[in-house]
Amino acid sequence: MEEDLNLERMKLRIIRKCWFDISRFPTMDDVSRVTGLSQRTLHRYAKDNDLPSRTRGNIRRYILEKYSTLIN
């Protein structure tokens, strides 16, 4: 059971890295190719895990908000 959770967390970690790295993976097709998941599945993961849309402004705002709450 715990192994399943670890695999799921690792999958989510890889998706997050690709999701936030717009310079390396500029399109959803690139993210889809790297992760081996369909674009529909990637959008479902993003929605389920509260990831922002993949525009530079939204990602920067998300990171600032997330880390400002950790600092304060």
The first five atom37 places (N, CA, C, CB, O) and aatype in JSON, in Angstrom:
{
  "aatype": [12, 6, 6, 3, 10, 2, 10, 6, 1, 12, 11, 10, 1, 9, 9, 1, 11, 4, 17, 13, 3, 9, 15, 1, 13, 14, 16, 12, 3, 3, 19, 15, 1, 19, 16, 7, 10, 15, 5, 1, 16, 10, 8, 1, 18, 0, 11, 3, 2, 3, 10, 14, 15, 1, 16, 1, 7, 2, 9, 1, 1, 18, 9, 10, 6, 11, 18, 15, 16, 10, 9, 2],
  "atom_mask": [
    [1, 1, 1, 1, 1],
    [1, 1, 1, 1, 1],
    [1, 1, 1, 1, 1],
    [1, 1, 1, 1, 1],
    [1, 1, 1, 1, 1],
    [1, 1, 1, 1, 1],
    [1, 1, 1, 1, 1],
    [1, 1, 1, 1, 1],
    [1, 1, 1, 1, 1],
    [1, 1, 1, 1, 1],
    [1, 1, 1, 1, 1],
    [1, 1, 1, 1, 1],
    [1, 1, 1, 1, 1],
    [1, 1, 1, 1, 1],
    [1, 1, 1, 1, 1],
    [1, 1, 1, 1, 1],
    [1, 1, 1, 1, 1],
    [1, 1, 1, 1, 1],
    [1, 1, 1, 1, 1],
    [1, 1, 1, 1, 1],
    [1, 1, 1, 1, 1],
    [1, 1, 1, 1, 1],
    [1, 1, 1, 1, 1],
    [1, 1, 1, 1, 1],
    [1, 1, 1, 1, 1],
    [1, 1, 1, 1, 1],
    [1, 1, 1, 1, 1],
    [1, 1, 1, 1, 1],
    [1, 1, 1, 1, 1],
    [1, 1, 1, 1, 1],
    [1, 1, 1, 1, 1],
    [1, 1, 1, 1, 1],
    [1, 1, 1, 1, 1],
    [1, 1, 1, 1, 1],
    [1, 1, 1, 1, 1],
    [1, 1, 1, 0, 1],
    [1, 1, 1, 1, 1],
    [1, 1, 1, 1, 1],
    [1, 1, 1, 1, 1],
    [1, 1, 1, 1, 1],
    [1, 1, 1, 1, 1],
    [1, 1, 1, 1, 1],
    [1, 1, 1, 1, 1],
    [1, 1, 1, 1, 1],
    [1, 1, 1, 1, 1],
    [1, 1, 1, 1, 1],
    [1, 1, 1, 1, 1],
    [1, 1, 1, 1, 1],
    [1, 1, 1, 1, 1],
    [1, 1, 1, 1, 1],
    [1, 1, 1, 1, 1],
    [1, 1, 1, 1, 1],
    [1, 1, 1, 1, 1],
    [1, 1, 1, 1, 1],
    [1, 1, 1, 1, 1],
    [1, 1, 1, 1, 1],
    [1, 1, 1, 0, 1],
    [1, 1, 1, 1, 1],
    [1, 1, 1, 1, 1],
    [1, 1, 1, 1, 1],
    [1, 1, 1, 1, 1],
    [1, 1, 1, 1, 1],
    [1, 1, 1, 1, 1],
    [1, 1, 1, 1, 1],
    [1, 1, 1, 1, 1],
    [1, 1, 1, 1, 1],
    [1, 1, 1, 1, 1],
    [1, 1, 1, 1, 1],
    [1, 1, 1, 1, 1],
    [1, 1, 1, 1, 1],
    [1, 1, 1, 1, 1],
    [1, 1, 1, 1, 1]
  ],
  "atom_positions": [
    [[0.82, -1.19, 0.0], [0.0, 0.0, 0.0], [0.87, 1.26, 0.0], [-0.93, -0.01, 1.2], [0.62, 2.19, -0.77]],
    [[1.86, 1.28, 0.85], [2.74, 2.45, 0.91], [3.55, 2.6, -0.37], [3.67, 2.35, 2.12], [3.87, 3.71, -0.78]],
    [[3.89, 1.47, -1.0], [4.64, 1.53, -2.26], [3.8, 2.22, -3.34], [5.05, 0.11, -2.72], [4.33, 2.97, -4.16]],
    [[2.49, 1.95, -3.33], [1.61, 2.6, -4.3], [1.6, 4.11, -4.1], [0.19, 2.04, -4.18], [1.61, 4.87, -5.07]],
    [[1.57, 4.55, -2.84], [1.59, 5.98, -2.55], [2.91, 6.61, -3.0], [1.37, 6.23, -1.06], [2.92, 7.72, -3.53]],
    [[4.01, 5.9, -2.78], [5.31, 6.43, -3.2], [5.38, 6.57, -4.72], [6.43, 5.52, -2.7], [5.92, 7.55, -5.22]],
    [[4.85, 5.6, -5.44], [4.84, 5.69, -6.91], [3.98, 6.86, -7.37], [4.33, 4.38, -7.53], [4.35, 7.6, -8.29]],
    [[2.84, 7.02, -6.74], [1.95, 8.12, -7.1], [2.6, 9.47, -6.81], [0.61, 8.0, -6.35], [2.49, 10.4, -7.61]],
    [[3.26, 9.58, -5.67], [3.95, 10.83, -5.32], [5.08, 11.13, -6.3], [4.51, 10.76, -3.9], [5.29, 12.28, -6.68]],
    [[5.81, 10.09, -6.7], [6.91, 10.28, -7.64], [6.38, 10.72, -9.01], [7.74, 8.99, -7.78], [6.97, 11.58, -9.67]],
    [[5.28, 10.13, -9.43], [4.67, 10.5, -10.7], [4.23, 11.97, -10.65], [3.47, 9.59, -11.02], [4.45, 12.72, -11.6]],
    [[3.61, 12.34, -9.55], [3.16, 13.73, -9.4], [4.36, 14.69, -9.36], [2.32, 13.88, -8.12], [4.28, 15.79, -9.9]],
    [[5.43, 14.28, -8.74], [6.63, 15.13, -8.67], [7.21, 15.37, -10.07], [7.7, 14.48, -7.77], [7.61, 16.49, -10.38]],
    [[7.25, 14.34, -10.89], [7.75, 14.47, -12.27], [6.83, 15.38, -13.07], [7.88, 13.08, -12.95], [7.29, 16.24, -13.82]],
    [[5.53, 15.2, -12.91], [4.57, 16.04, -13.63], [4.72, 17.49, -13.22], [3.13, 15.56, -13.38], [4.71, 18.38, -14.07]],
    [[4.87, 17.74, -11.92], [5.05, 19.12, -11.44], [6.31, 19.76, -12.01], [5.11, 19.15, -9.92], [6.28, 20.91, -12.44]],
    [[7.41, 19.01, -12.01], [8.65, 19.57, -12.56], [8.47, 19.98, -14.01], [9.8, 18.56, -12.45], [8.87, 21.07, -14.42]],
    [[7.87, 19.1, -14.79], [7.65, 19.41, -16.2], [6.63, 20.54, -16.37], [7.18, 18.17, -16.95], [6.78, 21.38, -17.25]],
    [[5.62, 20.55, -15.53], [4.55, 21.55, -15.62], [5.08, 22.96, -15.4], [3.45, 21.24, -14.6], [4.69, 23.89, -16.1]],
    [[5.98, 23.11, -14.43], [6.48, 24.44, -14.1], [7.66, 24.89, -14.97], [6.9, 24.46, -12.66], [7.96, 26.08, -15.0]],
    [[8.32, 23.98, -15.66], [9.49, 24.33, -16.47], [9.06, 24.66, -17.9], [10.53, 23.18, -16.46], [9.2, 23.84, -18.81]],
    [[8.55, 25.86, -18.08], [8.04, 26.27, -19.39], [9.17, 26.46, -20.41], [7.23, 27.56, -19.26], [8.96, 26.25, -21.6]],
    [[10.34, 26.85, -19.96], [11.43, 27.06, -20.91], [11.9, 25.73, -21.51], [12.61, 27.76, -20.21], [12.27, 25.67, -22.68]],
    [[11.88, 24.68, -20.74], [12.33, 23.37, -21.23], [11.2, 22.61, -21.93], [12.88, 22.54, -20.08], [11.45, 21.89, -22.9]],
    [[9.98, 22.76, -21.44], [8.82, 22.09, -22.01], [7.75, 23.14, -22.34], [8.25, 21.0, -21.04], [6.8, 23.31, -21.58]],
    [[7.9, 23.83, -23.46], [7.02, 24.97, -23.75], [5.57, 24.59, -24.08], [7.58, 25.74, -24.88], [4.67, 25.4, -23.88]],
    [[5.33, 23.39, -24.58], [3.97, 23.02, -24.95], [3.5, 21.82, -24.12], [3.88, 22.7, -26.45], [4.3, 21.08, -23.55]],
    [[2.19, 21.66, -24.08], [1.63, 20.5, -23.39], [2.03, 19.22, -24.1], [0.1, 20.6, -23.32], [2.15, 18.17, -23.47]],
    [[2.24, 19.3, -25.4], [2.68, 18.12, -26.15], [4.05, 17.65, -25.65], [2.74, 18.43, -27.65], [4.28, 16.45, -25.54]],
    [[4.94, 18.59, -25.34], [6.26, 18.24, -24.8], [6.14, 17.57, -23.43], [7.14, 19.49, -24.7], [6.8, 16.58, -23.16]],
    [[5.29, 18.13, -22.58], [5.08, 17.54, -21.25], [4.48, 16.15, -21.39], [4.15, 18.45, -20.38], [4.87, 15.22, -20.68]],
    [[3.54, 16.02, -22.31], [2.89, 14.73, -22.54], [3.89, 13.69, -23.02], [1.76, 14.89, -23.56], [3.86, 12.53, -22.59]],
    [[4.77, 14.09, -23.91], [5.78, 13.17, -24.44], [6.75, 12.7, -23.35], [6.55, 13.83, -25.58], [7.11, 11.53, -23.3]],
    [[7.17, 13.61, -22.5], [8.14, 13.29, -21.45], [7.52, 12.39, -20.38], [8.67, 14.58, -20.8], [8.14, 11.42, -19.94]],
    [[6.29, 12.7, -19.98], [5.67, 11.94, -18.89], [5.02, 10.65, -19.37], [4.63, 12.8, -18.2], [4.78, 9.73, -18.58]],
    [[4.74, 10.57, -20.67], [4.08, 9.38, -21.19], [2.59, 9.35, -20.93], [0.0, 0.0, 0.0], [1.95, 8.31, -21.07]],
    [[2.02, 10.49, -20.54], [0.59, 10.6, -20.25], [-0.08, 11.44, -21.33], [0.36, 11.21, -18.85], [0.56, 12.27, -21.97]],
    [[-1.35, 11.21, -21.52], [-2.08, 12.02, -22.49], [-2.3, 13.42, -21.93], [-3.44, 11.36, -22.85], [-2.19, 13.64, -20.72]],
    [[-2.59, 14.35, -22.8], [-2.82, 15.72, -22.35], [-4.06, 15.8, -21.46], [-2.97, 16.66, -23.55], [-4.1, 16.6, -20.52]],
    [[-5.03, 15.0, -21.75], [-6.24, 14.99, -20.93], [-5.92, 14.53, -19.5], [-7.31, 14.07, -21.56], [-6.42, 15.1, -18.53]],
    [[-5.09, 13.5, -19.39], [-4.69, 13.0, -18.07], [-3.86, 14.03, -17.33], [-3.9, 11.69, -18.21], [-4.01, 14.2, -16.12]],
    [[-2.98, 14.73, -18.05], [-2.17, 15.78, -17.42], [-3.06, 16.9, -16.88], [-1.16, 16.34, -18.43], [-2.82, 17.4, -15.78]],
    [[-4.05, 17.29, -17.64], [-4.96, 18.34, -17.17], [-5.75, 17.86, -15.95], [-5.93, 18.76, -18.28], [-6.03, 18.66, -15.05]],
    [[-6.09, 16.59, -15.91], [-6.8, 16.04, -14.75], [-5.89, 16.08, -13.51], [-7.27, 14.58, -15.02], [-6.34, 16.46, -12.43]],
    [[-4.61, 15.68, -13.68], [-3.66, 15.76, -12.56], [-3.51, 17.2, -12.09], [-2.28, 15.2, -12.98], [-3.48, 17.47, -10.89]],
    [[-3.43, 18.12, -13.03], [-3.27, 19.54, -12.68], [-4.48, 20.03, -11.89], [-3.08, 20.39, -13.94], [-4.33, 20.73, -10.89]],
    [[-5.66, 19.68, -12.35], [-6.87, 20.12, -11.67], [-6.98, 19.49, -10.28], [-8.11, 19.77, -12.5], [-7.32, 20.18, -9.31]],
    [[-6.68, 18.2, -10.18], [-6.79, 17.51, -8.89], [-5.77, 18.0, -7.87], [-6.62, 16.03, -9.09], [-6.0, 17.91, -6.66]],
    [[-4.63, 18.52, -8.34], [-3.56, 18.94, -7.44], [-3.38, 20.45, -7.4], [-2.28, 18.3, -7.84], [-2.34, 20.94, -6.95]],
    [[-4.38, 21.19, -7.87], [-4.4, 22.65, -7.82], [-3.19, 23.32, -8.46], [-4.5, 23.1, -6.39], [-2.65, 24.29, -7.93]],
    [[-2.77, 22.8, -9.6], [-1.69, 23.44, -10.35], [-2.27, 24.57, -11.19], [-0.93, 22.41, -11.24], [-3.39, 24.46, -11.68]],
    [[-1.51, 25.66, -11.37], [-2.02, 26.79, -12.17], [-1.97, 26.46, -13.66], [-1.2, 28.07, -11.89], [-1.33, 25.49, -14.07]],
    [[-2.65, 27.26, -14.46], [-2.53, 27.08, -15.91], [-1.09, 27.38, -16.3], [-3.53, 28.0, -16.69], [-0.36, 28.03, -15.56]],
    [[-0.69, 26.9, -17.47], [0.73, 26.95, -17.82], [1.15, 28.24, -18.51], [1.06, 25.8, -18.7], [1.92, 28.18, -19.47]],
    [[0.69, 29.38, -18.06], [1.22, 30.64, -18.57], [2.27, 31.13, -17.58], [0.08, 31.71, -18.77], [2.19, 30.86, -16.38]],
    [[3.24, 31.85, -18.09], [4.33, 32.31, -17.22], [3.83, 33.13, -16.04], [5.32, 33.13, -18.03], [4.3, 32.96, -14.92]],
    [[2.88, 34.0, -16.29], [2.35, 34.85, -15.22], [1.67, 34.04, -14.13], [0.0, 0.0, 0.0], [1.87, 34.29, -12.94]],
    [[0.86, 33.07, -14.53], [0.16, 32.25, -13.54], [1.12, 31.4, -12.73], [-0.87, 31.36, -14.23], [0.93, 31.23, -11.53]],
    [[2.14, 30.86, -13.37], [3.1, 30.03, -12.65], [3.92, 30.88, -11.68], [4.03, 29.29, -13.64], [4.16, 30.46, -10.55]],
    [[4.35, 32.06, -12.12], [5.11, 32.94, -11.21], [4.26, 33.35, -10.02], [5.6, 34.19, -11.97], [4.74, 33.35, -8.88]],
    [[3.01, 33.7, -10.27], [2.1, 34.1, -9.19], [1.88, 32.95, -8.22], [0.74, 34.57, -9.77], [1.88, 33.15, -7.0]],
    [[1.71, 31.75, -8.74], [1.51, 30.55, -7.91], [2.71, 30.3, -7.01], [1.23, 29.32, -8.79], [2.56, 30.02, -5.82]],
    [[3.91, 30.39, -7.59], [5.13, 30.15, -6.82], [5.31, 31.22, -5.75], [6.37, 30.11, -7.75], [5.65, 30.91, -4.61]],
    [[5.08, 32.49, -6.11], [5.2, 33.57, -5.12], [4.22, 33.39, -3.97], [4.98, 34.92, -5.79], [4.6, 33.56, -2.81]],
    [[2.99, 33.06, -4.28], [1.99, 32.87, -3.24], [2.33, 31.68, -2.34], [0.62, 32.67, -3.86], [2.18, 31.75, -1.12]],
    [[2.79, 30.62, -2.95], [3.1, 29.41, -2.2], [4.27, 29.65, -1.24], [3.42, 28.25, -3.16], [4.22, 29.26, -0.07]],
    [[5.32, 30.29, -1.73], [6.5, 30.49, -0.9], [6.37, 31.67, 0.05], [7.7, 30.68, -1.77], [7.04, 31.71, 1.08]],
    [[5.51, 32.62, -0.28], [5.33, 33.73, 0.67], [4.6, 33.26, 1.91], [4.55, 34.89, 0.02], [4.84, 33.79, 3.0]],
    [[3.72, 32.28, 1.78], [3.05, 31.73, 2.97], [4.01, 30.9, 3.8], [1.84, 30.87, 2.56], [3.86, 30.82, 5.02]],
    [[4.99, 30.29, 3.17], [5.99, 29.52, 3.93], [6.93, 30.44, 4.7], [6.8, 28.62, 2.99], [7.37, 30.11, 5.8]],
    [[7.23, 31.61, 4.11], [8.17, 32.54, 4.75], [7.5, 33.27, 5.91], [8.7, 33.56, 3.73], [8.11, 33.46, 6.96]],
    [[6.24, 33.68, 5.72], [5.54, 34.46, 6.75], [5.09, 33.62, 7.88], [4.37, 35.15, 6.19], [4.49, 34.13, 8.83]]
  ]
}
